[in-house]
């Protein structure tokens, strides 16, 4: 059993595929940002993957820059459902955010470069944006949201085969 910030989980299939520090730094340089500390630690320790019972998925830096960033930003520019949460995040700022997690419920989980350690959850089907200062707080929010969730959670790692020169 593994643990990260007090959240226990079991790897469903070995091995883990931690992201290299080099890949992380290349993507951060390309985006001109630093990823949140919790994300950096998680991704370089365990890698990208999906929690099978906790509704969270961690993206690899490569997937963020190559596949997700433009798609998420374009979608948020076109569709904005969180009008009641402008005190925490406006649409203009949301379009500048970078996704690092999401949920299989359709929630976007992003951070803004101006405060990289604050995670914003833009829930699917809810107009209130939630903010979290840590991965642990984010996980606990999902655990409280779904009373049936009990640790340890099952984590399915994703292998990312990339050529750093392509990034």
C-alpha positions as CSV (number, residue, x, y, z in Angstrom):
1,X,0.0,0.0,0.0
2,X,1.2,3.5,-0.9
3,X,0.4,6.8,0.7
4,X,0.5,10.4,-0.4
5,X,-0.4,13.2,2.0
6,X,-2.3,10.8,4.2
7,X,-4.3,9.4,1.3
8,X,-3.8,5.6,1.1
9,X,-3.9,3.8,-2.2
10,X,-3.1,0.5,-3.9
11,X,-1.5,0.3,-7.3
12,X,-3.7,-2.0,-9.4
13,X,-0.9,-3.0,-11.8
14,X,2.8,-2.7,-11.5
15,X,4.9,-0.9,-12.3
16,X,4.4,2.8,-11.6
17,X,5.6,5.2,-14.3
18,X,6.9,8.3,-12.5
19,X,7.5,11.3,-14.7
20,X,11.1,12.3,-14.9
21,X,12.1,15.6,-13.5
22,X,13.5,16.4,-16.9
23,X,10.1,15.9,-18.6
24,X,8.5,18.1,-15.9
25,X,11.1,20.8,-16.3
26,X,10.8,20.8,-20.1
27,X,7.1,21.3,-20.0
28,X,7.3,23.9,-17.3
29,X,9.8,25.8,-19.4
30,X,7.6,25.5,-22.5
31,X,4.6,26.8,-20.6
32,X,6.6,29.3,-18.6
33,X,5.0,28.1,-15.3
34,X,5.8,26.0,-12.3
35,X,3.3,23.3,-11.6
36,X,1.8,23.0,-8.1
37,X,4.1,21.4,-5.6
38,X,1.7,18.6,-4.7
39,X,1.2,17.8,-8.4
40,X,5.0,17.9,-9.0
41,X,5.6,15.5,-6.1
42,X,2.8,13.2,-7.1
43,X,3.7,12.9,-10.7
44,X,7.4,12.5,-10.2
45,X,6.8,9.8,-7.5
46,X,3.8,7.9,-8.9
47,X,3.2,9.2,-12.5
48,X,0.0,9.8,-14.3
49,X,-3.0,7.6,-13.8
50,X,-6.5,7.1,-12.7
51,X,-7.9,6.4,-9.3
52,X,-10.5,3.7,-9.9
53,X,-12.8,4.4,-6.9
54,X,-11.8,8.0,-6.1
55,X,-13.0,10.0,-9.1
56,X,-9.6,11.6,-9.9
57,X,-7.2,11.3,-12.8
58,X,-3.7,12.8,-12.8
59,X,-2.4,14.0,-16.2
60,X,1.2,13.7,-17.3
61,X,2.9,17.0,-18.2
62,X,3.2,15.8,-21.8
63,X,-0.5,15.2,-22.1
64,X,-1.2,18.6,-20.6
65,X,0.9,20.5,-23.1
66,X,0.1,18.3,-26.1
67,X,-3.5,17.4,-25.7
68,X,-5.4,19.1,-22.9
69,X,-4.3,22.7,-22.5
70,X,-5.8,24.1,-25.7
71,X,-8.9,21.9,-25.5
72,X,-9.7,23.0,-21.9
73,X,-9.0,26.7,-22.5
74,X,-11.1,26.8,-25.7
75,X,-14.0,25.1,-23.9
76,X,-13.8,27.5,-21.0
77,X,-13.7,30.5,-23.3
78,X,-16.8,29.3,-25.1
79,X,-18.8,27.9,-22.1
80,X,-18.9,29.4,-18.7
81,X,-21.4,28.0,-16.1
82,X,-19.8,29.2,-12.9
83,X,-21.1,32.8,-12.8
84,X,-21.8,32.7,-9.1
85,X,-18.1,32.0,-8.3
86,X,-16.5,35.1,-9.8
87,X,-15.0,36.0,-6.4
88,X,-12.8,32.9,-6.6
89,X,-12.2,32.6,-10.4
90,X,-13.5,34.6,-13.3
91,X,-13.8,33.2,-16.8
92,X,-10.9,35.4,-18.0
93,X,-8.6,33.9,-15.3
94,X,-10.0,30.4,-15.9
95,X,-8.9,30.5,-19.5
96,X,-5.4,31.2,-18.3
97,X,-5.4,28.2,-16.0
98,X,-3.7,24.9,-16.6
99,X,-5.4,21.5,-16.1
100,X,-3.4,19.0,-14.0
101,X,-6.2,16.7,-12.8
102,X,-9.8,16.0,-13.7
103,X,-12.5,13.7,-12.5
104,X,-14.5,11.1,-14.3
105,X,-17.6,13.1,-13.2
106,X,-16.5,15.8,-15.7
107,X,-14.9,18.2,-13.2
108,X,-12.0,20.3,-14.5
109,X,-9.3,20.6,-11.9
110,X,-6.8,23.4,-12.7
111,X,-4.4,26.0,-11.3
112,X,-3.6,29.5,-12.2
113,X,0.0,30.4,-12.7
114,X,-0.3,33.4,-10.3
115,X,-1.0,31.0,-7.4
116,X,0.2,27.7,-8.5
117,X,-0.6,25.8,-5.3
118,X,-4.3,26.7,-5.3
119,X,-6.4,24.1,-7.2
120,X,-9.8,25.1,-8.6
121,X,-12.5,22.5,-9.2
122,X,-15.0,23.5,-11.8
123,X,-17.6,20.9,-11.1
124,X,-19.8,19.5,-13.8
125,X,-23.4,20.1,-13.0
126,X,-22.7,22.7,-10.3
127,X,-22.2,26.4,-10.6
128,X,-20.0,26.8,-7.5
129,X,-16.2,26.6,-8.0
130,X,-14.3,25.0,-5.1
131,X,-10.7,25.9,-4.2
132,X,-8.2,23.7,-2.4
133,X,-4.7,24.4,-1.2
134,X,-3.5,20.8,-1.3
135,X,-4.0,17.4,-3.0
136,X,-5.1,16.0,0.4
137,X,-7.8,18.7,0.7
138,X,-8.9,17.9,-2.9
139,X,-9.2,14.2,-2.1
140,X,-11.0,14.8,1.1
141,X,-13.6,16.9,-0.7
142,X,-14.3,14.0,-3.0
143,X,-14.4,11.6,-0.1
144,X,-16.9,13.8,1.7
145,X,-18.9,14.3,-1.5
146,X,-19.3,10.6,-2.0
147,X,-20.0,8.9,1.3
148,X,-19.3,5.5,-0.1
149,X,-15.6,6.2,-0.8
150,X,-13.2,4.6,1.6
151,X,-9.5,4.3,1.5
152,X,-7.4,2.6,0.4
153,X,-8.2,3.7,-3.1
154,X,-7.0,1.9,-6.3
155,X,-4.7,3.7,-8.6
156,X,-4.1,2.5,-12.2
157,X,-0.9,4.0,-13.6
158,X,-0.6,5.2,-17.2
159,X,2.6,4.8,-19.1
160,X,3.6,7.8,-21.1
161,X,5.9,7.1,-24.0
162,X,7.3,10.4,-25.2
163,X,10.4,11.8,-26.8
164,X,11.4,14.9,-24.8
165,X,12.7,16.5,-28.0
166,X,9.1,16.5,-29.4
167,X,7.9,18.7,-26.6
